[in-house]
Amino acid sequence: MRKTFVPGKKVLLYNSRLHLFSGKLKSRWTGPFIVKTVFLHGVVEICDTKNENDFKVNGQRLKPFLESLPVNEMAMGCSTQCIGNITSFTFYFMHLDISFIHWGQCM
């Protein structure tokens, strides 16, 4: 799968120097950086968001930055349905519906 980068999008940069140290739990990805220009042969110019420095890197050292949504923007909810001694629960989390059924006393 070929990675494509678009100017204005955020990316993470792989730091190969951290590979030399023994910190197994330390992330080797730094950023996010903003893509400024995409050149031929996989060269990408990125901008550091902290100090506005621009530099060119090999596109193989980049991966897209996936931003997480704040909790208040996520669609969350729960519904309960009780029929006789069967209780049905459905949890809604973003685009995922999680349902399960409980036999026994209705709650």
Buried (B, 14 or more C-beta within 10 A) or exposed (E): EEEEBEEEEBBBBBBEEEEEEEEEEEEBBEBBBBBBEBEEEBEBBBBBEEEEEEEEBEBEBBBBBEEEEEEEEEEEEEEEEEEEEEBEBEEBEEEEEEEEEBEEEEE
